[in-house]
Amino acid sequence: MKKQSTLRKKIAREAALLIYFGEEKEYKQAKMKAAKNLGSRFLPTNREIAEELDRIAWENEGEERNERLIKLRKKALELMMILEEFKPKLIGSIWRGTTHRNSDIDIAVYCQTPEKVLNVLKKNNLKIIRSEWQSVVKNGEKRKSFHIFLNFNSDIETEIVVKSPEEYEKTEKCEIYGDLITGLNIQQLKEVLDKNPLQRFLPNKS
């Protein structure tokens, strides 16, 4: 068992390195590639990979990581204020507090018509890289959402997911940590930046 545990940890770290250095973006592909590279069929959990990714980020970035997190949270708030009418929520690693050098801003907004969101972004002179519909299947149910990609302040990659207003009160299970994705609304993000700008939002280990 100890040998298996050690091997899983090695695979998790290898997968995390693939993500950190930009060779893979998705956890599933990263863990499959890592297992193949190490000649094993043992696959770590997404959380195990995330924890290794966290360690790697600290090893490579040190205190700069904290500075970047605060900067990204402040920039996220700026963008959320622009999108205020669409009830924006900050999600992803910037919400979690687990950013690393490749992290981008992830925001969910709620609007029946994606064009309205696009128009607000354009009116504020934000450069849109691309926008597209994406479909995913969760629990046997097919869901569609509209994704907008832009560079905020010219250097911060940002993804805005436009969901239907009916989804605002719904919470999804996180595929990495296994808890619910609650995110932060504008007021909550302001409070975090005011009281504890480095606060993390991670579930306790079971």
Rosetta constraint file for C-alpha pairs under 8 A:
AtomPair CA 1 CA 5 HARMONIC 6.14 0.50
AtomPair CA 2 CA 6 HARMONIC 6.15 0.50
AtomPair CA 3 CA 7 HARMONIC 6.17 0.50
AtomPair CA 4 CA 8 HARMONIC 6.10 0.50
AtomPair CA 4 CA 42 HARMONIC 7.70 0.50
AtomPair CA 5 CA 9 HARMONIC 6.27 0.50
AtomPair CA 6 CA 10 HARMONIC 6.31 0.50
AtomPair CA 7 CA 11 HARMONIC 6.23 0.50
AtomPair CA 7 CA 42 HARMONIC 7.53 0.50
AtomPair CA 8 CA 12 HARMONIC 6.03 0.50
AtomPair CA 8 CA 42 HARMONIC 6.19 0.50
AtomPair CA 8 CA 43 HARMONIC 6.42 0.50
AtomPair CA 8 CA 44 HARMONIC 5.41 0.50
AtomPair CA 9 CA 13 HARMONIC 6.16 0.50
AtomPair CA 9 CA 44 HARMONIC 7.23 0.50
AtomPair CA 9 CA 48 HARMONIC 7.53 0.50
AtomPair CA 10 CA 14 HARMONIC 6.14 0.50
AtomPair CA 11 CA 15 HARMONIC 6.04 0.50
AtomPair CA 11 CA 31 HARMONIC 6.92 0.50
AtomPair CA 11 CA 34 HARMONIC 5.58 0.50
AtomPair CA 11 CA 35 HARMONIC 5.78 0.50
AtomPair CA 11 CA 38 HARMONIC 7.11 0.50
AtomPair CA 11 CA 42 HARMONIC 7.91 0.50
AtomPair CA 11 CA 43 HARMONIC 7.16 0.50
AtomPair CA 11 CA 44 HARMONIC 6.80 0.50
AtomPair CA 12 CA 16 HARMONIC 6.09 0.50
AtomPair CA 12 CA 31 HARMONIC 6.86 0.50
AtomPair CA 12 CA 34 HARMONIC 7.64 0.50
AtomPair CA 12 CA 43 HARMONIC 7.82 0.50
AtomPair CA 12 CA 44 HARMONIC 5.65 0.50
AtomPair CA 12 CA 45 HARMONIC 7.86 0.50
AtomPair CA 12 CA 48 HARMONIC 6.06 0.50
AtomPair CA 12 CA 49 HARMONIC 4.66 0.50
AtomPair CA 12 CA 52 HARMONIC 6.57 0.50
AtomPair CA 13 CA 17 HARMONIC 6.11 0.50
AtomPair CA 13 CA 49 HARMONIC 6.43 0.50
AtomPair CA 13 CA 52 HARMONIC 5.36 0.50
AtomPair CA 13 CA 53 HARMONIC 7.19 0.50
AtomPair CA 14 CA 18 HARMONIC 6.34 0.50
AtomPair CA 14 CA 31 HARMONIC 7.87 0.50
AtomPair CA 14 CA 34 HARMONIC 5.50 0.50
AtomPair CA 15 CA 19 HARMONIC 6.46 0.50
AtomPair CA 15 CA 27 HARMONIC 7.49 0.50
AtomPair CA 15 CA 30 HARMONIC 4.81 0.50
AtomPair CA 15 CA 31 HARMONIC 5.01 0.50
AtomPair CA 15 CA 33 HARMONIC 7.31 0.50
AtomPair CA 15 CA 34 HARMONIC 5.15 0.50
AtomPair CA 15 CA 49 HARMONIC 6.55 0.50
AtomPair CA 16 CA 20 HARMONIC 6.00 0.50
AtomPair CA 16 CA 30 HARMONIC 7.41 0.50
AtomPair CA 16 CA 49 HARMONIC 5.50 0.50
AtomPair CA 16 CA 50 HARMONIC 6.98 0.50
AtomPair CA 16 CA 52 HARMONIC 5.96 0.50
AtomPair CA 16 CA 53 HARMONIC 4.82 0.50
AtomPair CA 16 CA 56 HARMONIC 7.75 0.50
AtomPair CA 17 CA 21 HARMONIC 5.99 0.50
AtomPair CA 17 CA 53 HARMONIC 6.99 0.50
AtomPair CA 17 CA 56 HARMONIC 7.44 0.50
AtomPair CA 18 CA 22 HARMONIC 6.16 0.50
AtomPair CA 18 CA 23 HARMONIC 5.01 0.50
AtomPair CA 18 CA 24 HARMONIC 5.51 0.50
AtomPair CA 18 CA 30 HARMONIC 6.28 0.50
AtomPair CA 18 CA 34 HARMONIC 7.93 0.50
AtomPair CA 19 CA 23 HARMONIC 5.92 0.50
AtomPair CA 19 CA 24 HARMONIC 4.91 0.50
AtomPair CA 19 CA 25 HARMONIC 5.59 0.50
AtomPair CA 19 CA 26 HARMONIC 7.50 0.50
AtomPair CA 19 CA 27 HARMONIC 7.67 0.50
AtomPair CA 19 CA 30 HARMONIC 6.78 0.50
AtomPair CA 19 CA 53 HARMONIC 7.83 0.50
AtomPair CA 20 CA 53 HARMONIC 6.80 0.50
AtomPair CA 20 CA 56 HARMONIC 7.75 0.50
AtomPair CA 20 CA 57 HARMONIC 7.69 0.50
AtomPair CA 20 CA 100 HARMONIC 7.77 0.50
AtomPair CA 20 CA 102 HARMONIC 7.19 0.50
AtomPair CA 22 CA 102 HARMONIC 7.82 0.50
AtomPair CA 24 CA 29 HARMONIC 6.84 0.50
AtomPair CA 24 CA 30 HARMONIC 5.68 0.50
AtomPair CA 25 CA 29 HARMONIC 7.78 0.50
AtomPair CA 25 CA 30 HARMONIC 7.35 0.50
AtomPair CA 26 CA 30 HARMONIC 6.20 0.50
AtomPair CA 27 CA 31 HARMONIC 6.09 0.50
AtomPair CA 27 CA 46 HARMONIC 6.51 0.50
AtomPair CA 27 CA 49 HARMONIC 7.71 0.50
AtomPair CA 28 CA 32 HARMONIC 6.26 0.50
AtomPair CA 28 CA 46 HARMONIC 7.98 0.50
AtomPair CA 29 CA 33 HARMONIC 6.10 0.50
AtomPair CA 30 CA 34 HARMONIC 6.03 0.50
AtomPair CA 31 CA 35 HARMONIC 6.03 0.50
AtomPair CA 31 CA 43 HARMONIC 6.45 0.50
AtomPair CA 31 CA 44 HARMONIC 7.10 0.50
AtomPair CA 32 CA 36 HARMONIC 6.24 0.50
AtomPair CA 32 CA 43 HARMONIC 7.33 0.50
AtomPair CA 33 CA 37 HARMONIC 6.08 0.50
AtomPair CA 34 CA 38 HARMONIC 6.24 0.50
AtomPair CA 35 CA 39 HARMONIC 5.95 0.50
AtomPair CA 35 CA 40 HARMONIC 5.04 0.50
AtomPair CA 35 CA 41 HARMONIC 6.04 0.50
AtomPair CA 35 CA 42 HARMONIC 6.74 0.50
AtomPair CA 35 CA 43 HARMONIC 6.69 0.50
AtomPair CA 36 CA 40 HARMONIC 6.10 0.50
AtomPair CA 36 CA 41 HARMONIC 7.46 0.50
AtomPair CA 44 CA 48 HARMONIC 6.09 0.50
AtomPair CA 44 CA 49 HARMONIC 6.88 0.50
AtomPair CA 45 CA 49 HARMONIC 6.56 0.50
AtomPair CA 45 CA 176 HARMONIC 7.91 0.50
AtomPair CA 46 CA 50 HARMONIC 6.16 0.50
AtomPair CA 46 CA 175 HARMONIC 7.29 0.50
AtomPair CA 46 CA 176 HARMONIC 4.86 0.50
AtomPair CA 46 CA 177 HARMONIC 7.23 0.50
AtomPair CA 47 CA 51 HARMONIC 6.13 0.50
AtomPair CA 47 CA 176 HARMONIC 5.15 0.50
AtomPair CA 47 CA 177 HARMONIC 5.36 0.50
AtomPair CA 48 CA 52 HARMONIC 6.38 0.50
AtomPair CA 49 CA 53 HARMONIC 6.08 0.50
AtomPair CA 50 CA 54 HARMONIC 6.15 0.50
AtomPair CA 50 CA 176 HARMONIC 7.25 0.50
AtomPair CA 51 CA 55 HARMONIC 6.45 0.50
AtomPair CA 52 CA 56 HARMONIC 6.20 0.50
AtomPair CA 53 CA 57 HARMONIC 6.15 0.50
AtomPair CA 54 CA 58 HARMONIC 6.46 0.50
AtomPair CA 54 CA 98 HARMONIC 6.57 0.50
AtomPair CA 54 CA 100 HARMONIC 7.81 0.50
AtomPair CA 55 CA 59 HARMONIC 6.21 0.50
AtomPair CA 56 CA 60 HARMONIC 6.17 0.50
AtomPair CA 57 CA 61 HARMONIC 5.69 0.50
AtomPair CA 57 CA 62 HARMONIC 7.48 0.50
AtomPair CA 57 CA 65 HARMONIC 7.56 0.50
AtomPair CA 57 CA 100 HARMONIC 5.60 0.50
AtomPair CA 57 CA 101 HARMONIC 7.62 0.50
AtomPair CA 58 CA 62 HARMONIC 4.89 0.50
AtomPair CA 58 CA 63 HARMONIC 7.81 0.50
AtomPair CA 58 CA 65 HARMONIC 7.15 0.50
AtomPair CA 61 CA 65 HARMONIC 5.49 0.50
AtomPair CA 61 CA 100 HARMONIC 7.82 0.50
AtomPair CA 61 CA 101 HARMONIC 7.79 0.50
AtomPair CA 62 CA 66 HARMONIC 7.85 0.50
AtomPair CA 63 CA 67 HARMONIC 6.76 0.50
AtomPair CA 64 CA 68 HARMONIC 6.12 0.50
AtomPair CA 65 CA 69 HARMONIC 6.23 0.50
AtomPair CA 65 CA 99 HARMONIC 7.26 0.50
AtomPair CA 65 CA 100 HARMONIC 6.53 0.50
AtomPair CA 65 CA 101 HARMONIC 7.58 0.50
AtomPair CA 66 CA 70 HARMONIC 6.41 0.50
AtomPair CA 66 CA 198 HARMONIC 6.80 0.50
AtomPair CA 67 CA 71 HARMONIC 6.24 0.50
AtomPair CA 68 CA 72 HARMONIC 6.03 0.50
AtomPair CA 68 CA 99 HARMONIC 7.89 0.50
AtomPair CA 69 CA 73 HARMONIC 6.12 0.50
AtomPair CA 69 CA 94 HARMONIC 6.65 0.50
AtomPair CA 69 CA 97 HARMONIC 6.80 0.50
AtomPair CA 69 CA 99 HARMONIC 6.24 0.50
AtomPair CA 69 CA 198 HARMONIC 7.10 0.50
AtomPair CA 70 CA 74 HARMONIC 6.21 0.50
AtomPair CA 70 CA 193 HARMONIC 7.61 0.50
AtomPair CA 70 CA 197 HARMONIC 6.03 0.50
AtomPair CA 70 CA 198 HARMONIC 6.76 0.50
AtomPair CA 71 CA 75 HARMONIC 6.22 0.50
AtomPair CA 72 CA 76 HARMONIC 5.95 0.50
AtomPair CA 72 CA 94 HARMONIC 6.94 0.50
AtomPair CA 72 CA 105 HARMONIC 7.14 0.50
AtomPair CA 73 CA 77 HARMONIC 6.22 0.50
AtomPair CA 73 CA 94 HARMONIC 6.46 0.50
AtomPair CA 73 CA 95 HARMONIC 7.83 0.50
AtomPair CA 73 CA 189 HARMONIC 7.75 0.50
AtomPair CA 73 CA 193 HARMONIC 7.58 0.50
AtomPair CA 74 CA 78 HARMONIC 6.44 0.50
AtomPair CA 74 CA 193 HARMONIC 7.57 0.50
AtomPair CA 75 CA 79 HARMONIC 6.43 0.50
AtomPair CA 76 CA 80 HARMONIC 6.07 0.50
AtomPair CA 76 CA 90 HARMONIC 7.28 0.50
AtomPair CA 76 CA 105 HARMONIC 6.50 0.50
AtomPair CA 76 CA 107 HARMONIC 7.96 0.50
AtomPair CA 77 CA 81 HARMONIC 6.12 0.50
AtomPair CA 77 CA 186 HARMONIC 6.72 0.50
AtomPair CA 77 CA 189 HARMONIC 7.05 0.50
AtomPair CA 77 CA 190 HARMONIC 7.57 0.50
AtomPair CA 78 CA 82 HARMONIC 6.65 0.50
AtomPair CA 79 CA 83 HARMONIC 6.42 0.50
AtomPair CA 80 CA 84 HARMONIC 5.73 0.50
AtomPair CA 80 CA 88 HARMONIC 5.83 0.50
AtomPair CA 80 CA 89 HARMONIC 7.67 0.50
AtomPair CA 80 CA 107 HARMONIC 7.85 0.50
AtomPair CA 80 CA 186 HARMONIC 6.69 0.50
AtomPair CA 81 CA 186 HARMONIC 7.29 0.50
AtomPair CA 82 CA 120 HARMONIC 7.68 0.50
AtomPair CA 82 CA 121 HARMONIC 7.81 0.50
AtomPair CA 82 CA 124 HARMONIC 7.86 0.50
AtomPair CA 83 CA 87 HARMONIC 7.29 0.50
AtomPair CA 83 CA 88 HARMONIC 6.49 0.50
AtomPair CA 83 CA 109 HARMONIC 7.72 0.50
AtomPair CA 83 CA 117 HARMONIC 7.52 0.50
AtomPair CA 83 CA 120 HARMONIC 7.34 0.50
AtomPair CA 83 CA 121 HARMONIC 7.98 0.50
AtomPair CA 84 CA 88 HARMONIC 6.24 0.50
AtomPair CA 84 CA 186 HARMONIC 7.84 0.50
AtomPair CA 86 CA 109 HARMONIC 5.34 0.50
AtomPair CA 86 CA 110 HARMONIC 5.14 0.50
AtomPair CA 86 CA 111 HARMONIC 6.04 0.50
AtomPair CA 86 CA 117 HARMONIC 7.85 0.50
AtomPair CA 87 CA 109 HARMONIC 5.85 0.50
AtomPair CA 87 CA 110 HARMONIC 6.17 0.50
AtomPair CA 87 CA 185 HARMONIC 7.26 0.50
AtomPair CA 88 CA 107 HARMONIC 6.45 0.50
AtomPair CA 88 CA 108 HARMONIC 5.56 0.50
AtomPair CA 88 CA 109 HARMONIC 4.47 0.50
AtomPair CA 88 CA 110 HARMONIC 7.01 0.50
AtomPair CA 88 CA 185 HARMONIC 6.05 0.50
AtomPair CA 88 CA 186 HARMONIC 7.08 0.50
AtomPair CA 89 CA 107 HARMONIC 5.58 0.50
AtomPair CA 89 CA 108 HARMONIC 5.20 0.50
AtomPair CA 89 CA 109 HARMONIC 6.52 0.50
AtomPair CA 89 CA 183 HARMONIC 5.73 0.50
AtomPair CA 89 CA 184 HARMONIC 5.16 0.50
AtomPair CA 89 CA 185 HARMONIC 4.53 0.50
AtomPair CA 89 CA 186 HARMONIC 7.07 0.50
AtomPair CA 90 CA 94 HARMONIC 7.43 0.50
AtomPair CA 90 CA 95 HARMONIC 5.74 0.50
AtomPair CA 90 CA 105 HARMONIC 7.88 0.50
AtomPair CA 90 CA 106 HARMONIC 6.18 0.50
AtomPair CA 90 CA 107 HARMONIC 4.70 0.50
AtomPair CA 90 CA 108 HARMONIC 6.58 0.50
AtomPair CA 90 CA 183 HARMONIC 5.26 0.50
AtomPair CA 90 CA 184 HARMONIC 5.01 0.50
AtomPair CA 90 CA 185 HARMONIC 6.37 0.50
AtomPair CA 90 CA 189 HARMONIC 7.94 0.50
AtomPair CA 91 CA 95 HARMONIC 4.97 0.50
AtomPair CA 91 CA 96 HARMONIC 7.37 0.50
AtomPair CA 91 CA 106 HARMONIC 5.48 0.50
AtomPair CA 91 CA 107 HARMONIC 5.69 0.50
AtomPair CA 91 CA 108 HARMONIC 7.03 0.50
AtomPair CA 91 CA 181 HARMONIC 7.39 0.50
AtomPair CA 91 CA 182 HARMONIC 7.60 0.50
AtomPair CA 91 CA 183 HARMONIC 4.71 0.50
AtomPair CA 91 CA 184 HARMONIC 6.88 0.50
AtomPair CA 92 CA 96 HARMONIC 6.32 0.50
AtomPair CA 92 CA 105 HARMONIC 7.40 0.50
AtomPair CA 92 CA 106 HARMONIC 5.56 0.50
AtomPair CA 92 CA 107 HARMONIC 7.87 0.50
AtomPair CA 92 CA 183 HARMONIC 7.82 0.50
AtomPair CA 93 CA 97 HARMONIC 5.74 0.50
AtomPair CA 93 CA 98 HARMONIC 5.06 0.50
AtomPair CA 93 CA 99 HARMONIC 5.20 0.50
AtomPair CA 93 CA 103 HARMONIC 6.91 0.50
AtomPair CA 93 CA 104 HARMONIC 7.95 0.50
AtomPair CA 93 CA 106 HARMONIC 7.94 0.50
AtomPair CA 94 CA 98 HARMONIC 6.48 0.50
AtomPair CA 94 CA 99 HARMONIC 5.73 0.50
AtomPair CA 94 CA 103 HARMONIC 7.63 0.50
AtomPair CA 94 CA 104 HARMONIC 7.73 0.50
AtomPair CA 94 CA 105 HARMONIC 6.60 0.50
AtomPair CA 94 CA 106 HARMONIC 7.55 0.50
AtomPair CA 95 CA 183 HARMONIC 6.02 0.50
AtomPair CA 95 CA 184 HARMONIC 6.69 0.50
AtomPair CA 95 CA 200 HARMONIC 7.63 0.50
AtomPair CA 95 CA 201 HARMONIC 7.01 0.50
AtomPair CA 96 CA 200 HARMONIC 5.37 0.50
AtomPair CA 96 CA 201 HARMONIC 4.65 0.50
AtomPair CA 96 CA 202 HARMONIC 6.37 0.50
AtomPair CA 97 CA 198 HARMONIC 6.63 0.50
AtomPair CA 97 CA 199 HARMONIC 6.43 0.50
AtomPair CA 97 CA 200 HARMONIC 4.66 0.50
AtomPair CA 97 CA 201 HARMONIC 6.59 0.50
AtomPair CA 98 CA 200 HARMONIC 7.33 0.50
AtomPair CA 99 CA 103 HARMONIC 5.51 0.50
AtomPair CA 104 CA 156 HARMONIC 6.48 0.50
AtomPair CA 104 CA 157 HARMONIC 5.02 0.50
AtomPair CA 104 CA 158 HARMONIC 5.45 0.50
AtomPair CA 104 CA 159 HARMONIC 7.43 0.50
AtomPair CA 105 CA 156 HARMONIC 7.34 0.50
AtomPair CA 105 CA 157 HARMONIC 6.41 0.50
AtomPair CA 105 CA 158 HARMONIC 4.57 0.50
AtomPair CA 105 CA 159 HARMONIC 6.21 0.50
AtomPair CA 106 CA 158 HARMONIC 6.03 0.50
AtomPair CA 106 CA 159 HARMONIC 5.05 0.50
AtomPair CA 106 CA 160 HARMONIC 6.02 0.50
AtomPair CA 106 CA 161 HARMONIC 7.77 0.50
AtomPair CA 107 CA 158 HARMONIC 7.91 0.50
AtomPair CA 107 CA 159 HARMONIC 6.43 0.50
AtomPair CA 107 CA 160 HARMONIC 4.89 0.50
AtomPair CA 107 CA 161 HARMONIC 6.29 0.50
AtomPair CA 108 CA 160 HARMONIC 5.73 0.50
AtomPair CA 108 CA 161 HARMONIC 4.74 0.50
AtomPair CA 108 CA 162 HARMONIC 6.07 0.50
AtomPair CA 108 CA 163 HARMONIC 7.06 0.50
AtomPair CA 109 CA 160 HARMONIC 7.04 0.50
AtomPair CA 109 CA 161 HARMONIC 6.13 0.50
AtomPair CA 109 CA 162 HARMONIC 5.00 0.50
AtomPair CA 109 CA 163 HARMONIC 6.11 0.50
AtomPair CA 110 CA 162 HARMONIC 5.66 0.50
AtomPair CA 110 CA 163 HARMONIC 4.82 0.50
AtomPair CA 110 CA 164 HARMONIC 5.31 0.50
AtomPair CA 110 CA 165 HARMONIC 4.76 0.50
AtomPair CA 110 CA 167 HARMONIC 7.54 0.50
AtomPair CA 110 CA 168 HARMONIC 6.62 0.50
AtomPair CA 111 CA 116 HARMONIC 7.79 0.50
AtomPair CA 111 CA 117 HARMONIC 7.58 0.50
AtomPair CA 111 CA 162 HARMONIC 6.38 0.50
AtomPair CA 111 CA 163 HARMONIC 6.13 0.50
AtomPair CA 111 CA 164 HARMONIC 5.31 0.50
AtomPair CA 111 CA 165 HARMONIC 5.45 0.50
AtomPair CA 112 CA 163 HARMONIC 7.29 0.50
AtomPair CA 112 CA 164 HARMONIC 5.14 0.50
AtomPair CA 112 CA 165 HARMONIC 6.40 0.50
AtomPair CA 113 CA 117 HARMONIC 7.49 0.50
AtomPair CA 114 CA 118 HARMONIC 6.42 0.50
AtomPair CA 114 CA 146 HARMONIC 6.79 0.50
AtomPair CA 114 CA 162 HARMONIC 6.32 0.50
AtomPair CA 115 CA 119 HARMONIC 6.05 0.50
AtomPair CA 116 CA 120 HARMONIC 6.38 0.50
AtomPair CA 117 CA 121 HARMONIC 6.36 0.50
AtomPair CA 117 CA 162 HARMONIC 7.93 0.50
AtomPair CA 118 CA 122 HARMONIC 6.17 0.50
AtomPair CA 118 CA 148 HARMONIC 7.98 0.50
AtomPair CA 119 CA 123 HARMONIC 6.05 0.50
AtomPair CA 120 CA 124 HARMONIC 6.39 0.50
AtomPair CA 121 CA 125 HARMONIC 6.53 0.50
AtomPair CA 121 CA 126 HARMONIC 5.44 0.50
AtomPair CA 121 CA 127 HARMONIC 7.92 0.50
AtomPair CA 121 CA 128 HARMONIC 7.96 0.50
AtomPair CA 122 CA 126 HARMONIC 5.55 0.50
AtomPair CA 122 CA 127 HARMONIC 7.20 0.50
AtomPair CA 122 CA 128 HARMONIC 7.84 0.50
AtomPair CA 126 CA 150 HARMONIC 7.41 0.50
AtomPair CA 126 CA 151 HARMONIC 7.72 0.50
AtomPair CA 126 CA 152 HARMONIC 6.88 0.50
AtomPair CA 127 CA 150 HARMONIC 5.93 0.50
AtomPair CA 127 CA 151 HARMONIC 6.48 0.50
AtomPair CA 127 CA 152 HARMONIC 7.60 0.50
AtomPair CA 128 CA 148 HARMONIC 7.20 0.50
AtomPair CA 128 CA 149 HARMONIC 6.04 0.50
AtomPair CA 128 CA 150 HARMONIC 4.47 0.50
AtomPair CA 128 CA 151 HARMONIC 7.09 0.50
AtomPair CA 129 CA 148 HARMONIC 7.80 0.50
AtomPair CA 129 CA 149 HARMONIC 5.47 0.50
AtomPair CA 129 CA 150 HARMONIC 4.96 0.50
AtomPair CA 129 CA 151 HARMONIC 7.25 0.50
AtomPair CA 130 CA 148 HARMONIC 6.15 0.50
AtomPair CA 130 CA 149 HARMONIC 5.41 0.50
AtomPair CA 130 CA 150 HARMONIC 7.12 0.50
AtomPair CA 131 CA 146 HARMONIC 7.23 0.50
AtomPair CA 131 CA 147 HARMONIC 5.50 0.50
AtomPair CA 131 CA 148 HARMONIC 4.35 0.50
AtomPair CA 131 CA 149 HARMONIC 6.06 0.50
AtomPair CA 132 CA 146 HARMONIC 5.74 0.50
AtomPair CA 132 CA 147 HARMONIC 5.39 0.50
AtomPair CA 132 CA 148 HARMONIC 6.72 0.50
AtomPair CA 133 CA 144 HARMONIC 6.79 0.50
AtomPair CA 133 CA 145 HARMONIC 5.76 0.50
AtomPair CA 133 CA 146 HARMONIC 4.44 0.50
AtomPair CA 133 CA 147 HARMONIC 6.13 0.50
AtomPair CA 134 CA 144 HARMONIC 5.71 0.50
AtomPair CA 134 CA 145 HARMONIC 5.55 0.50
AtomPair CA 134 CA 146 HARMONIC 6.20 0.50
AtomPair CA 134 CA 147 HARMONIC 7.02 0.50
AtomPair CA 135 CA 142 HARMONIC 6.75 0.50
AtomPair CA 135 CA 143 HARMONIC 5.56 0.50
AtomPair CA 135 CA 144 HARMONIC 4.48 0.50
AtomPair CA 135 CA 145 HARMONIC 6.55 0.50
AtomPair CA 136 CA 142 HARMONIC 5.72 0.50
AtomPair CA 136 CA 143 HARMONIC 5.41 0.50
AtomPair CA 136 CA 144 HARMONIC 6.61 0.50
AtomPair CA 137 CA 141 HARMONIC 5.29 0.50
AtomPair CA 137 CA 142 HARMONIC 4.32 0.50
AtomPair CA 137 CA 143 HARMONIC 6.14 0.50
AtomPair CA 138 CA 142 HARMONIC 6.43 0.50
AtomPair CA 138 CA 143 HARMONIC 7.47 0.50
AtomPair CA 145 CA 161 HARMONIC 6.60 0.50
AtomPair CA 145 CA 162 HARMONIC 5.95 0.50
AtomPair CA 145 CA 163 HARMONIC 5.62 0.50
AtomPair CA 146 CA 161 HARMONIC 5.75 0.50
AtomPair CA 146 CA 162 HARMONIC 5.01 0.50
AtomPair CA 146 CA 163 HARMONIC 6.93 0.50
AtomPair CA 147 CA 159 HARMONIC 6.72 0.50
AtomPair CA 147 CA 160 HARMONIC 5.69 0.50
AtomPair CA 147 CA 161 HARMONIC 4.64 0.50
AtomPair CA 147 CA 162 HARMONIC 6.22 0.50
AtomPair CA 148 CA 159 HARMONIC 5.67 0.50
AtomPair CA 148 CA 160 HARMONIC 5.01 0.50
AtomPair CA 148 CA 161 HARMONIC 6.44 0.50
AtomPair CA 148 CA 162 HARMONIC 7.86 0.50
AtomPair CA 149 CA 157 HARMONIC 7.45 0.50
AtomPair CA 149 CA 158 HARMONIC 5.75 0.50
AtomPair CA 149 CA 159 HARMONIC 4.69 0.50
AtomPair CA 149 CA 160 HARMONIC 6.45 0.50
AtomPair CA 150 CA 157 HARMONIC 6.10 0.50
AtomPair CA 150 CA 158 HARMONIC 5.30 0.50
AtomPair CA 150 CA 159 HARMONIC 6.63 0.50
AtomPair CA 151 CA 155 HARMONIC 5.79 0.50
AtomPair CA 151 CA 156 HARMONIC 5.21 0.50
AtomPair CA 151 CA 157 HARMONIC 4.67 0.50
AtomPair CA 151 CA 158 HARMONIC 5.84 0.50
AtomPair CA 152 CA 156 HARMONIC 5.04 0.50
AtomPair CA 152 CA 157 HARMONIC 6.35 0.50
AtomPair CA 152 CA 158 HARMONIC 6.42 0.50
AtomPair CA 163 CA 167 HARMONIC 6.64 0.50
AtomPair CA 163 CA 168 HARMONIC 7.96 0.50
AtomPair CA 164 CA 168 HARMONIC 7.53 0.50
AtomPair CA 166 CA 170 HARMONIC 7.85 0.50
AtomPair CA 167 CA 171 HARMONIC 7.97 0.50
AtomPair CA 171 CA 180 HARMONIC 6.07 0.50
AtomPair CA 171 CA 181 HARMONIC 5.95 0.50
AtomPair CA 171 CA 182 HARMONIC 6.36 0.50
AtomPair CA 172 CA 180 HARMONIC 5.55 0.50
AtomPair CA 172 CA 181 HARMONIC 5.59 0.50
AtomPair CA 173 CA 178 HARMONIC 5.94 0.50
AtomPair CA 173 CA 179 HARMONIC 5.53 0.50
AtomPair CA 173 CA 180 HARMONIC 4.48 0.50
AtomPair CA 173 CA 181 HARMONIC 6.03 0.50
AtomPair CA 174 CA 178 HARMONIC 4.90 0.50
AtomPair CA 174 CA 179 HARMONIC 5.46 0.50
AtomPair CA 174 CA 180 HARMONIC 5.70 0.50
AtomPair CA 174 CA 181 HARMONIC 5.79 0.50
AtomPair CA 177 CA 202 HARMONIC 7.61 0.50
AtomPair CA 177 CA 203 HARMONIC 7.10 0.50
AtomPair CA 179 CA 203 HARMONIC 6.57 0.50
AtomPair CA 184 CA 188 HARMONIC 5.46 0.50
AtomPair CA 184 CA 189 HARMONIC 5.61 0.50
AtomPair CA 185 CA 189 HARMONIC 6.08 0.50
AtomPair CA 186 CA 190 HARMONIC 6.23 0.50
AtomPair CA 187 CA 191 HARMONIC 6.33 0.50
AtomPair CA 188 CA 192 HARMONIC 6.29 0.50
AtomPair CA 189 CA 193 HARMONIC 6.19 0.50
AtomPair CA 190 CA 194 HARMONIC 6.10 0.50
AtomPair CA 191 CA 195 HARMONIC 5.92 0.50
AtomPair CA 191 CA 196 HARMONIC 7.83 0.50
AtomPair CA 192 CA 196 HARMONIC 5.13 0.50
AtomPair CA 192 CA 197 HARMONIC 5.29 0.50
AtomPair CA 192 CA 198 HARMONIC 7.94 0.50
AtomPair CA 192 CA 199 HARMONIC 6.94 0.50
AtomPair CA 193 CA 197 HARMONIC 4.19 0.50
AtomPair CA 193 CA 198 HARMONIC 7.88 0.50
